[in-house]
Amino acid sequence: MKYIVFLGDGMADLPVHELDGRTPLMAADKPNMDRIAREGLAGMVQT
């Protein structure tokens, strides 16, 4: 089994007026992240 770990360090941000009140992550074009979130599974792994 293969695992991919995404560490979203620094993704939390404040809304920006110039982005119509959206955060930079909300405004970004991120089709690959959206697809992984839609089709992937979330869970915990003991290491």
mmCIF entry with sequence, helices, sheets and N, C-alpha, C, O atoms, coordinates in Angstrom:
data_MODEL
# 
_entry.id   MODEL 
# 
_entity.id                         1 
_entity.type                       polymer 
_entity.pdbx_number_of_molecules   1 
# 
_entity_poly.entity_id                      1 
_entity_poly.type                           'polypeptide(L)' 
_entity_poly.nstd_linkage                   no 
_entity_poly.nstd_monomer                   no 
_entity_poly.pdbx_seq_one_letter_code       MKYIVFLGDGMADLPVHELDGRTPLMAADKPNMDRIAREGLAGMVQT 
_entity_poly.pdbx_seq_one_letter_code_can   MKYIVFLGDGMADLPVHELDGRTPLMAADKPNMDRIAREGLAGMVQT 
_entity_poly.pdbx_strand_id                 A 
# 
loop_
_entity_poly_seq.entity_id 
_entity_poly_seq.num 
_entity_poly_seq.mon_id 
_entity_poly_seq.hetero 
1 1  MET n 
1 2  LYS n 
1 3  TYR n 
1 4  ILE n 
1 5  VAL n 
1 6  PHE n 
1 7  LEU n 
1 8  GLY n 
1 9  ASP n 
1 10 GLY n 
1 11 MET n 
1 12 ALA n 
1 13 ASP n 
1 14 LEU n 
1 15 PRO n 
1 16 VAL n 
1 17 HIS n 
1 18 GLU n 
1 19 LEU n 
1 20 ASP n 
1 21 GLY n 
1 22 ARG n 
1 23 THR n 
1 24 PRO n 
1 25 LEU n 
1 26 MET n 
1 27 ALA n 
1 28 ALA n 
1 29 ASP n 
1 30 LYS n 
1 31 PRO n 
1 32 ASN n 
1 33 MET n 
1 34 ASP n 
1 35 ARG n 
1 36 ILE n 
1 37 ALA n 
1 38 ARG n 
1 39 GLU n 
1 40 GLY n 
1 41 LEU n 
1 42 ALA n 
1 43 GLY n 
1 44 MET n 
1 45 VAL n 
1 46 GLN n 
1 47 THR n 
# 
_struct_asym.id          A 
_struct_asym.entity_id   1 
# 
loop_
_struct_conf.conf_type_id 
_struct_conf.id 
_struct_conf.pdbx_PDB_helix_id 
_struct_conf.beg_label_comp_id 
_struct_conf.beg_label_asym_id 
_struct_conf.beg_label_seq_id 
_struct_conf.pdbx_beg_PDB_ins_code 
_struct_conf.end_label_comp_id 
_struct_conf.end_label_asym_id 
_struct_conf.end_label_seq_id 
_struct_conf.pdbx_end_PDB_ins_code 
_struct_conf.beg_auth_comp_id 
_struct_conf.beg_auth_asym_id 
_struct_conf.beg_auth_seq_id 
_struct_conf.end_auth_comp_id 
_struct_conf.end_auth_asym_id 
_struct_conf.end_auth_seq_id 
_struct_conf.pdbx_PDB_helix_class 
_struct_conf.details 
_struct_conf.pdbx_PDB_helix_length 
HELX_P HELX_P1 AA1 HIS A 17 ? LEU A 19 ? HIS A 17 LEU A 19 5 ? 3 
HELX_P HELX_P2 AA2 PRO A 24 ? ALA A 27 ? PRO A 24 ALA A 27 1 ? 4 
HELX_P HELX_P3 AA3 PRO A 31 ? GLU A 39 ? PRO A 31 GLU A 39 1 ? 9 
# 
_struct_conf_type.id          HELX_P 
_struct_conf_type.criteria    ? 
_struct_conf_type.reference   ? 
# 
loop_
_atom_site.group_PDB 
_atom_site.id 
_atom_site.type_symbol 
_atom_site.label_atom_id 
_atom_site.label_alt_id 
_atom_site.label_comp_id 
_atom_site.label_asym_id 
_atom_site.label_entity_id 
_atom_site.label_seq_id 
_atom_site.pdbx_PDB_ins_code 
_atom_site.Cartn_x 
_atom_site.Cartn_y 
_atom_site.Cartn_z 
_atom_site.occupancy 
_atom_site.B_iso_or_equiv 
_atom_site.pdbx_formal_charge 
_atom_site.auth_seq_id 
_atom_site.auth_comp_id 
_atom_site.auth_asym_id 
_atom_site.auth_atom_id 
_atom_site.pdbx_PDB_model_num 
ATOM 1   N N  . MET A 1 1  ? 0.840   -1.173 0.000  1.00 0.00 ? 1  MET A N  1 
ATOM 2   C CA . MET A 1 1  ? 0.000   0.000  0.000  1.00 0.00 ? 1  MET A CA 1 
ATOM 3   C C  . MET A 1 1  ? 0.888   1.241  0.000  1.00 0.00 ? 1  MET A C  1 
ATOM 4   O O  . MET A 1 1  ? 1.906   1.288  0.690  1.00 0.00 ? 1  MET A O  1 
ATOM 5   N N  . LYS A 1 2  ? 0.495   2.231  -0.772 1.00 0.00 ? 2  LYS A N  1 
ATOM 6   C CA . LYS A 1 2  ? 1.266   3.466  -0.865 1.00 0.00 ? 2  LYS A CA 1 
ATOM 7   C C  . LYS A 1 2  ? 0.528   4.579  -0.135 1.00 0.00 ? 2  LYS A C  1 
ATOM 8   O O  . LYS A 1 2  ? -0.702  4.621  -0.105 1.00 0.00 ? 2  LYS A O  1 
ATOM 9   N N  . TYR A 1 3  ? 1.295   5.460  0.440  1.00 0.00 ? 3  TYR A N  1 
ATOM 10  C CA . TYR A 1 3  ? 0.733   6.586  1.174  1.00 0.00 ? 3  TYR A CA 1 
ATOM 11  C C  . TYR A 1 3  ? 1.295   7.885  0.630  1.00 0.00 ? 3  TYR A C  1 
ATOM 12  O O  . TYR A 1 3  ? 2.453   7.954  0.218  1.00 0.00 ? 3  TYR A O  1 
ATOM 13  N N  . ILE A 1 4  ? 0.476   8.892  0.634  1.00 0.00 ? 4  ILE A N  1 
ATOM 14  C CA . ILE A 1 4  ? 0.919   10.256 0.360  1.00 0.00 ? 4  ILE A CA 1 
ATOM 15  C C  . ILE A 1 4  ? 0.495   11.087 1.553  1.00 0.00 ? 4  ILE A C  1 
ATOM 16  O O  . ILE A 1 4  ? -0.662  11.047 1.970  1.00 0.00 ? 4  ILE A O  1 
ATOM 17  N N  . VAL A 1 5  ? 1.426   11.835 2.095  1.00 0.00 ? 5  VAL A N  1 
ATOM 18  C CA . VAL A 1 5  ? 1.132   12.689 3.243  1.00 0.00 ? 5  VAL A CA 1 
ATOM 19  C C  . VAL A 1 5  ? 1.215   14.140 2.788  1.00 0.00 ? 5  VAL A C  1 
ATOM 20  O O  . VAL A 1 5  ? 2.239   14.579 2.265  1.00 0.00 ? 5  VAL A O  1 
ATOM 21  N N  . PHE A 1 6  ? 0.141   14.871 2.987  1.00 0.00 ? 6  PHE A N  1 
ATOM 22  C CA . PHE A 1 6  ? 0.130   16.299 2.705  1.00 0.00 ? 6  PHE A CA 1 
ATOM 23  C C  . PHE A 1 6  ? 0.192   17.040 4.023  1.00 0.00 ? 6  PHE A C  1 
ATOM 24  O O  . PHE A 1 6  ? -0.637  16.828 4.908  1.00 0.00 ? 6  PHE A O  1 
ATOM 25  N N  . LEU A 1 7  ? 1.154   17.889 4.145  1.00 0.00 ? 7  LEU A N  1 
ATOM 26  C CA . LEU A 1 7  ? 1.291   18.716 5.334  1.00 0.00 ? 7  LEU A CA 1 
ATOM 27  C C  . LEU A 1 7  ? 0.986   20.146 4.916  1.00 0.00 ? 7  LEU A C  1 
ATOM 28  O O  . LEU A 1 7  ? 1.787   20.793 4.241  1.00 0.00 ? 7  LEU A O  1 
ATOM 29  N N  . GLY A 1 8  ? -0.162  20.622 5.318  1.00 0.00 ? 8  GLY A N  1 
ATOM 30  C CA . GLY A 1 8  ? -0.614  21.950 4.903  1.00 0.00 ? 8  GLY A CA 1 
ATOM 31  C C  . GLY A 1 8  ? -0.079  23.056 5.789  1.00 0.00 ? 8  GLY A C  1 
ATOM 32  O O  . GLY A 1 8  ? -0.845  23.902 6.249  1.00 0.00 ? 8  GLY A O  1 
ATOM 33  N N  . ASP A 1 9  ? 1.215   23.065 6.034  1.00 0.00 ? 9  ASP A N  1 
ATOM 34  C CA . ASP A 1 9  ? 1.817   24.080 6.890  1.00 0.00 ? 9  ASP A CA 1 
ATOM 35  C C  . ASP A 1 9  ? 1.711   25.450 6.225  1.00 0.00 ? 9  ASP A C  1 
ATOM 36  O O  . ASP A 1 9  ? 2.097   25.621 5.069  1.00 0.00 ? 9  ASP A O  1 
ATOM 37  N N  . GLY A 1 10 ? 1.192   26.406 6.956  1.00 0.00 ? 10 GLY A N  1 
ATOM 38  C CA . GLY A 1 10 ? 1.067   27.763 6.442  1.00 0.00 ? 10 GLY A CA 1 
ATOM 39  C C  . GLY A 1 10 ? -0.168  27.991 5.590  1.00 0.00 ? 10 GLY A C  1 
ATOM 40  O O  . GLY A 1 10 ? -0.313  29.066 5.009  1.00 0.00 ? 10 GLY A O  1 
ATOM 41  N N  . MET A 1 11 ? -1.064  27.016 5.495  1.00 0.00 ? 11 MET A N  1 
ATOM 42  C CA . MET A 1 11 ? -2.252  27.179 4.666  1.00 0.00 ? 11 MET A CA 1 
ATOM 43  C C  . MET A 1 11 ? -3.328  28.016 5.345  1.00 0.00 ? 11 MET A C  1 
ATOM 44  O O  . MET A 1 11 ? -4.172  28.605 4.669  1.00 0.00 ? 11 MET A O  1 
ATOM 45  N N  . ALA A 1 12 ? -3.306  28.075 6.662  1.00 0.00 ? 12 ALA A N  1 
ATOM 46  C CA . ALA A 1 12 ? -4.285  28.901 7.365  1.00 0.00 ? 12 ALA A CA 1 
ATOM 47  C C  . ALA A 1 12 ? -3.916  30.365 7.131  1.00 0.00 ? 12 ALA A C  1 
ATOM 48  O O  . ALA A 1 12 ? -2.765  30.758 7.320  1.00 0.00 ? 12 ALA A O  1 
ATOM 49  N N  . ASP A 1 13 ? -4.873  31.147 6.731  1.00 0.00 ? 13 ASP A N  1 
ATOM 50  C CA . ASP A 1 13 ? -4.606  32.544 6.432  1.00 0.00 ? 13 ASP A CA 1 
ATOM 51  C C  . ASP A 1 13 ? -5.867  33.346 6.693  1.00 0.00 ? 13 ASP A C  1 
ATOM 52  O O  . ASP A 1 13 ? -6.934  32.781 6.933  1.00 0.00 ? 13 ASP A O  1 
ATOM 53  N N  . LEU A 1 14 ? -5.744  34.632 6.647  1.00 0.00 ? 14 LEU A N  1 
ATOM 54  C CA . LEU A 1 14 ? -6.872  35.528 6.859  1.00 0.00 ? 14 LEU A CA 1 
ATOM 55  C C  . LEU A 1 14 ? -7.454  35.947 5.512  1.00 0.00 ? 14 LEU A C  1 
ATOM 56  O O  . LEU A 1 14 ? -6.743  35.989 4.508  1.00 0.00 ? 14 LEU A O  1 
ATOM 57  N N  . PRO A 1 15 ? -8.756  36.257 5.495  1.00 0.00 ? 15 PRO A N  1 
ATOM 58  C CA . PRO A 1 15 ? -9.353  36.750 4.253  1.00 0.00 ? 15 PRO A CA 1 
ATOM 59  C C  . PRO A 1 15 ? -8.685  38.054 3.806  1.00 0.00 ? 15 PRO A C  1 
ATOM 60  O O  . PRO A 1 15 ? -8.276  38.874 4.628  1.00 0.00 ? 15 PRO A O  1 
ATOM 61  N N  . VAL A 1 16 ? -8.587  38.222 2.499  1.00 0.00 ? 16 VAL A N  1 
ATOM 62  C CA . VAL A 1 16 ? -7.945  39.395 1.911  1.00 0.00 ? 16 VAL A CA 1 
ATOM 63  C C  . VAL A 1 16 ? -8.997  40.193 1.147  1.00 0.00 ? 16 VAL A C  1 
ATOM 64  O O  . VAL A 1 16 ? -9.735  39.639 0.332  1.00 0.00 ? 16 VAL A O  1 
ATOM 65  N N  . HIS A 1 17 ? -9.062  41.490 1.413  1.00 0.00 ? 17 HIS A N  1 
ATOM 66  C CA . HIS A 1 17 ? -10.059 42.348 0.766  1.00 0.00 ? 17 HIS A CA 1 
ATOM 67  C C  . HIS A 1 17 ? -9.939  42.306 -0.760 1.00 0.00 ? 17 HIS A C  1 
ATOM 68  O O  . HIS A 1 17 ? -10.949 42.276 -1.463 1.00 0.00 ? 17 HIS A O  1 
ATOM 69  N N  . GLU A 1 18 ? -8.715  42.304 -1.267 1.00 0.00 ? 18 GLU A N  1 
ATOM 70  C CA . GLU A 1 18 ? -8.496  42.300 -2.713 1.00 0.00 ? 18 GLU A CA 1 
ATOM 71  C C  . GLU A 1 18 ? -8.955  41.008 -3.381 1.00 0.00 ? 18 GLU A C  1 
ATOM 72  O O  . GLU A 1 18 ? -9.129  40.970 -4.600 1.00 0.00 ? 18 GLU A O  1 
ATOM 73  N N  . LEU A 1 19 ? -9.152  39.956 -2.601 1.00 0.00 ? 19 LEU A N  1 
ATOM 74  C CA . LEU A 1 19 ? -9.620  38.668 -3.133 1.00 0.00 ? 19 LEU A CA 1 
ATOM 75  C C  . LEU A 1 19 ? -11.095 38.451 -2.817 1.00 0.00 ? 19 LEU A C  1 
ATOM 76  O O  . LEU A 1 19 ? -11.557 37.315 -2.716 1.00 0.00 ? 19 LEU A O  1 
ATOM 77  N N  . ASP A 1 20 ? -11.823 39.542 -2.663 1.00 0.00 ? 20 ASP A N  1 
ATOM 78  C CA . ASP A 1 20 ? -13.264 39.495 -2.363 1.00 0.00 ? 20 ASP A CA 1 
ATOM 79  C C  . ASP A 1 20 ? -13.550 38.765 -1.065 1.00 0.00 ? 20 ASP A C  1 
ATOM 80  O O  . ASP A 1 20 ? -14.538 38.038 -0.959 1.00 0.00 ? 20 ASP A O  1 
ATOM 81  N N  . GLY A 1 21 ? -12.682 38.960 -0.070 1.00 0.00 ? 21 GLY A N  1 
ATOM 82  C CA . GLY A 1 21 ? -12.899 38.363 1.241  1.00 0.00 ? 21 GLY A CA 1 
ATOM 83  C C  . GLY A 1 21 ? -12.517 36.897 1.332  1.00 0.00 ? 21 GLY A C  1 
ATOM 84  O O  . GLY A 1 21 ? -12.790 36.247 2.341  1.00 0.00 ? 21 GLY A O  1 
ATOM 85  N N  . ARG A 1 22 ? -11.886 36.366 0.286  1.00 0.00 ? 22 ARG A N  1 
ATOM 86  C CA . ARG A 1 22 ? -11.445 34.970 0.317  1.00 0.00 ? 22 ARG A CA 1 
ATOM 87  C C  . ARG A 1 22 ? -10.005 34.900 0.798  1.00 0.00 ? 22 ARG A C  1 
ATOM 88  O O  . ARG A 1 22 ? -9.262  35.878 0.721  1.00 0.00 ? 22 ARG A O  1 
ATOM 89  N N  . THR A 1 23 ? -9.622  33.734 1.294  1.00 0.00 ? 23 THR A N  1 
ATOM 90  C CA . THR A 1 23 ? -8.230  33.518 1.666  1.00 0.00 ? 23 THR A CA 1 
ATOM 91  C C  . THR A 1 23 ? -7.438  33.196 0.396  1.00 0.00 ? 23 THR A C  1 
ATOM 92  O O  . THR A 1 23 ? -8.036  32.828 -0.616 1.00 0.00 ? 23 THR A O  1 
ATOM 93  N N  . PRO A 1 24 ? -6.117  33.324 0.426  1.00 0.00 ? 24 PRO A N  1 
ATOM 94  C CA . PRO A 1 24 ? -5.324  32.969 -0.753 1.00 0.00 ? 24 PRO A CA 1 
ATOM 95  C C  . PRO A 1 24 ? -5.549  31.523 -1.212 1.00 0.00 ? 24 PRO A C  1 
ATOM 96  O O  . PRO A 1 24 ? -5.555  31.249 -2.412 1.00 0.00 ? 24 PRO A O  1 
ATOM 97  N N  . LEU A 1 25 ? -5.732  30.607 -0.273 1.00 0.00 ? 25 LEU A N  1 
ATOM 98  C CA . LEU A 1 25 ? -5.973  29.216 -0.656 1.00 0.00 ? 25 LEU A CA 1 
ATOM 99  C C  . LEU A 1 25 ? -7.318  29.061 -1.354 1.00 0.00 ? 25 LEU A C  1 
ATOM 100 O O  . LEU A 1 25 ? -7.435  28.303 -2.317 1.00 0.00 ? 25 LEU A O  1 
ATOM 101 N N  . MET A 1 26 ? -8.334  29.776 -0.874 1.00 0.00 ? 26 MET A N  1 
ATOM 102 C CA . MET A 1 26 ? -9.645  29.708 -1.518 1.00 0.00 ? 26 MET A CA 1 
ATOM 103 C C  . MET A 1 26 ? -9.598  30.278 -2.935 1.00 0.00 ? 26 MET A C  1 
ATOM 104 O O  . MET A 1 26 ? -10.299 29.790 -3.821 1.00 0.00 ? 26 MET A O  1 
ATOM 105 N N  . ALA A 1 27 ? -8.786  31.296 -3.152 1.00 0.00 ? 27 ALA A N  1 
ATOM 106 C CA . ALA A 1 27 ? -8.713  31.959 -4.449 1.00 0.00 ? 27 ALA A CA 1 
ATOM 107 C C  . ALA A 1 27 ? -7.779  31.253 -5.428 1.00 0.00 ? 27 ALA A C  1 
ATOM 108 O O  . ALA A 1 27 ? -7.848  31.502 -6.632 1.00 0.00 ? 27 ALA A O  1 
ATOM 109 N N  . ALA A 1 28 ? -6.916  30.384 -4.935 1.00 0.00 ? 28 ALA A N  1 
ATOM 110 C CA . ALA A 1 28 ? -5.920  29.735 -5.792 1.00 0.00 ? 28 ALA A CA 1 
ATOM 111 C C  . ALA A 1 28 ? -6.569  28.714 -6.728 1.00 0.00 ? 28 ALA A C  1 
ATOM 112 O O  . ALA A 1 28 ? -7.589  28.108 -6.400 1.00 0.00 ? 28 ALA A O  1 
ATOM 113 N N  . ASP A 1 29 ? -5.958  28.540 -7.892 1.00 0.00 ? 29 ASP A N  1 
ATOM 114 C CA . ASP A 1 29 ? -6.364  27.492 -8.825 1.00 0.00 ? 29 ASP A CA 1 
ATOM 115 C C  . ASP A 1 29 ? -5.591  26.235 -8.437 1.00 0.00 ? 29 ASP A C  1 
ATOM 116 O O  . ASP A 1 29 ? -4.379  26.165 -8.642 1.00 0.00 ? 29 ASP A O  1 
ATOM 117 N N  . LYS A 1 30 ? -6.279  25.249 -7.883 1.00 0.00 ? 30 LYS A N  1 
ATOM 118 C CA . LYS A 1 30 ? -5.627  24.056 -7.337 1.00 0.00 ? 30 LYS A CA 1 
ATOM 119 C C  . LYS A 1 30 ? -6.365  22.786 -7.748 1.00 0.00 ? 30 LYS A C  1 
ATOM 120 O O  . LYS A 1 30 ? -6.879  22.074 -6.885 1.00 0.00 ? 30 LYS A O  1 
ATOM 121 N N  . PRO A 1 31 ? -6.430  22.486 -9.041 1.00 0.00 ? 31 PRO A N  1 
ATOM 122 C CA . PRO A 1 31 ? -7.209  21.333 -9.495 1.00 0.00 ? 31 PRO A CA 1 
ATOM 123 C C  . PRO A 1 31 ? -6.696  20.002 -8.957 1.00 0.00 ? 31 PRO A C  1 
ATOM 124 O O  . PRO A 1 31 ? -7.495  19.104 -8.692 1.00 0.00 ? 31 PRO A O  1 
ATOM 125 N N  . ASN A 1 32 ? -5.390  19.854 -8.789 1.00 0.00 ? 32 ASN A N  1 
ATOM 126 C CA . ASN A 1 32 ? -4.867  18.579 -8.291 1.00 0.00 ? 32 ASN A CA 1 
ATOM 127 C C  . ASN A 1 32 ? -5.224  18.360 -6.827 1.00 0.00 ? 32 ASN A C  1 
ATOM 128 O O  . ASN A 1 32 ? -5.598  17.253 -6.440 1.00 0.00 ? 32 ASN A O  1 
ATOM 129 N N  . MET A 1 33 ? -5.113  19.403 -6.011 1.00 0.00 ? 33 MET A N  1 
ATOM 130 C CA . MET A 1 33 ? -5.504  19.265 -4.604 1.00 0.00 ? 33 MET A CA 1 
ATOM 131 C C  . MET A 1 33 ? -6.994  18.974 -4.491 1.00 0.00 ? 33 MET A C  1 
ATOM 132 O O  . MET A 1 33 ? -7.408  18.157 -3.669 1.00 0.00 ? 33 MET A O  1 
ATOM 133 N N  . ASP A 1 34 ? -7.804  19.642 -5.314 1.00 0.00 ? 34 ASP A N  1 
ATOM 134 C CA . ASP A 1 34 ? -9.245  19.412 -5.292 1.00 0.00 ? 34 ASP A CA 1 
ATOM 135 C C  . ASP A 1 34 ? -9.578  17.972 -5.679 1.00 0.00 ? 34 ASP A C  1 
ATOM 136 O O  . ASP A 1 34 ? -10.456 17.360 -5.072 1.00 0.00 ? 34 ASP A O  1 
ATOM 137 N N  . ARG A 1 35 ? -8.897  17.431 -6.670 1.00 0.00 ? 35 ARG A N  1 
ATOM 138 C CA . ARG A 1 35 ? -9.159  16.052 -7.099 1.00 0.00 ? 35 ARG A CA 1 
ATOM 139 C C  . ARG A 1 35 ? -8.759  15.054 -6.017 1.00 0.00 ? 35 ARG A C  1 
ATOM 140 O O  . ARG A 1 35 ? -9.500  14.112 -5.738 1.00 0.00 ? 35 ARG A O  1 
ATOM 141 N N  . ILE A 1 36 ? -7.603  15.252 -5.411 1.00 0.00 ? 36 ILE A N  1 
ATOM 142 C CA . ILE A 1 36 ? -7.161  14.347 -4.350 1.00 0.00 ? 36 ILE A CA 1 
ATOM 143 C C  . ILE A 1 36 ? -8.132  14.397 -3.177 1.00 0.00 ? 36 ILE A C  1 
ATOM 144 O O  . ILE A 1 36 ? -8.453  13.361 -2.595 1.00 0.00 ? 36 ILE A O  1 
ATOM 145 N N  . ALA A 1 37 ? -8.596  15.582 -2.827 1.00 0.00 ? 37 ALA A N  1 
ATOM 146 C CA . ALA A 1 37 ? -9.555  15.710 -1.729 1.00 0.00 ? 37 ALA A CA 1 
ATOM 147 C C  . ALA A 1 37 ? -10.871 15.010 -2.067 1.00 0.00 ? 37 ALA A C  1 
ATOM 148 O O  . ALA A 1 37 ? -11.495 14.398 -1.200 1.00 0.00 ? 37 ALA A O  1 
ATOM 149 N N  . ARG A 1 38 ? -11.284 15.105 -3.320 1.00 0.00 ? 38 ARG A N  1 
ATOM 150 C CA . ARG A 1 38 ? -12.550 14.504 -3.742 1.00 0.00 ? 38 ARG A CA 1 
ATOM 151 C C  . ARG A 1 38 ? -12.463 12.983 -3.823 1.00 0.00 ? 38 ARG A C  1 
ATOM 152 O O  . ARG A 1 38 ? -13.407 12.294 -3.438 1.00 0.00 ? 38 ARG A O  1 
ATOM 153 N N  . GLU A 1 39 ? -11.346 12.446 -4.317 1.00 0.00 ? 39 GLU A N  1 
ATOM 154 C CA . GLU A 1 39 ? -11.232 11.014 -4.576 1.00 0.00 ? 39 GLU A CA 1 
ATOM 155 C C  . GLU A 1 39 ? -10.429 10.250 -3.536 1.00 0.00 ? 39 GLU A C  1 
ATOM 156 O O  . GLU A 1 39 ? -10.458 9.019  -3.512 1.00 0.00 ? 39 GLU A O  1 
ATOM 157 N N  . GLY A 1 40 ? -9.719  10.961 -2.682 1.00 0.00 ? 40 GLY A N  1 
ATOM 158 C CA . GLY A 1 40 ? -8.840  10.302 -1.724 1.00 0.00 ? 40 GLY A CA 1 
ATOM 159 C C  . GLY A 1 40 ? -9.553  9.875  -0.457 1.00 0.00 ? 40 GLY A C  1 
ATOM 160 O O  . GLY A 1 40 ? -10.750 10.103 -0.282 1.00 0.00 ? 40 GLY A O  1 
ATOM 161 N N  . LEU A 1 41 ? -8.793  9.258  0.412  1.00 0.00 ? 41 LEU A N  1 
ATOM 162 C CA . LEU A 1 41 ? -9.287  8.837  1.713  1.00 0.00 ? 41 LEU A CA 1 
ATOM 163 C C  . LEU A 1 41 ? -8.465  9.521  2.790  1.00 0.00 ? 41 LEU A C  1 
ATOM 164 O O  . LEU A 1 41 ? -7.277  9.784  2.606  1.00 0.00 ? 41 LEU A O  1 
ATOM 165 N N  . ALA A 1 42 ? -9.096  9.801  3.895  1.00 0.00 ? 42 ALA A N  1 
ATOM 166 C CA . ALA A 1 42 ? -8.386  10.399 5.028  1.00 0.00 ? 42 ALA A CA 1 
ATOM 167 C C  . ALA A 1 42 ? -8.337  9.379  6.153  1.00 0.00 ? 42 ALA A C  1 
ATOM 168 O O  . ALA A 1 42 ? -9.280  8.614  6.355  1.00 0.00 ? 42 ALA A O  1 
ATOM 169 N N  . GLY A 1 43 ? -7.251  9.376  6.866  1.00 0.00 ? 43 GLY A N  1 
ATOM 170 C CA . GLY A 1 43 ? -7.132  8.438  7.970  1.00 0.00 ? 43 GLY A CA 1 
ATOM 171 C C  . GLY A 1 43 ? -5.886  8.703  8.775  1.00 0.00 ? 43 GLY A C  1 
ATOM 172 O O  . GLY A 1 43 ? -5.186  9.694  8.570  1.00 0.00 ? 43 GLY A O  1 
ATOM 173 N N  . MET A 1 44 ? -5.625  7.802  9.692  1.00 0.00 ? 44 MET A N  1 
ATOM 174 C CA . MET A 1 44 ? -4.454  7.913  10.546 1.00 0.00 ? 44 MET A CA 1 
ATOM 175 C C  . MET A 1 44 ? -3.611  6.661  10.393 1.00 0.00 ? 44 MET A C  1 
ATOM 176 O O  . MET A 1 44 ? -4.139  5.563  10.215 1.00 0.00 ? 44 MET A O  1 
ATOM 177 N N  . VAL A 1 45 ? -2.299  6.830  10.462 1.00 0.00 ? 45 VAL A N  1 
ATOM 178 C CA . VAL A 1 45 ? -1.369  5.718  10.339 1.00 0.00 ? 45 VAL A CA 1 
ATOM 179 C C  . VAL A 1 45 ? -0.458  5.740  11.549 1.00 0.00 ? 45 VAL A C  1 
ATOM 180 O O  . VAL A 1 45 ? 0.115   6.775  11.887 1.00 0.00 ? 45 VAL A O  1 
ATOM 181 N N  . GLN A 1 46 ? -0.328  4.606  12.192 1.00 0.00 ? 46 GLN A N  1 
ATOM 182 C CA . GLN A 1 46 ? 0.591   4.521  13.326 1.00 0.00 ? 46 GLN A CA 1 
ATOM 183 C C  . GLN A 1 46 ? 1.983   4.220  12.795 1.00 0.00 ? 46 GLN A C  1 
ATOM 184 O O  . GLN A 1 46 ? 2.175   3.263  12.045 1.00 0.00 ? 46 GLN A O  1 
ATOM 185 N N  . THR A 1 47 ? 2.954   5.041  13.186 1.00 0.00 ? 47 THR A N  1 
ATOM 186 C CA . THR A 1 47 ? 4.321   4.832  12.713 1.00 0.00 ? 47 THR A CA 1 
ATOM 187 C C  . THR A 1 47 ? 5.226   4.421  13.845 1.00 0.00 ? 47 THR A C  1 
ATOM 188 O O  . THR A 1 47 ? 6.419   4.201  13.633 1.00 0.00 ? 47 THR A O  1 
# 
